[in-house]
Amino acid sequence: MEAEREKRAEITRADAERQATINRSQGERQEDINLSEGERQRLINEARGRATAISVVAGATAQATEKIAEAIREPGGDAAVRMRLAEQFIDTVSEISQKAQVSVVPLELANISGLFQGLGEITNSLPPTPTATTARAKPPAQRRGGDGPWASQPVD
């Protein structure tokens, strides 16, 4: 009888160990599934966030482009655009020359008259806007009533 009890106890222990192994395995499997689903959801959330950011930037860019187009259509708008392009050109050349260890400057830009001639050619190569008139161009800061470098000049 005692041998039979020990045999039953051994079977019960073996069943308990087997069930414990199964339970551990199922728990580890569920943990892996949960981690995988969490990572998947994190990636989805990040992608949605990036998509929203791109959409917001695109909308703002479209609005800014519309406002620029409206400003260009105003009298003198094309001249203001040409002036702004010349300013950006000068700023870019200055920035490049400050960062570069060696400067290679076209011969026309080596003297100041060549610089202004080149800027004139650049700005004159732009097509005029259809509604532009011969009115004097007002800088953007003055048209907005801003405090830019032209704010001290009288407004026409």
Secondary structure as UniProt FT lines:
FT   HELIX           2..73
FT   TURN            75..76
FT   HELIX           77..99
FT   HELIX           107..110
FT   HELIX           112..124
FT   TURN            130..131
FT   HELIX           140..144
FT   TURN            149..152
//
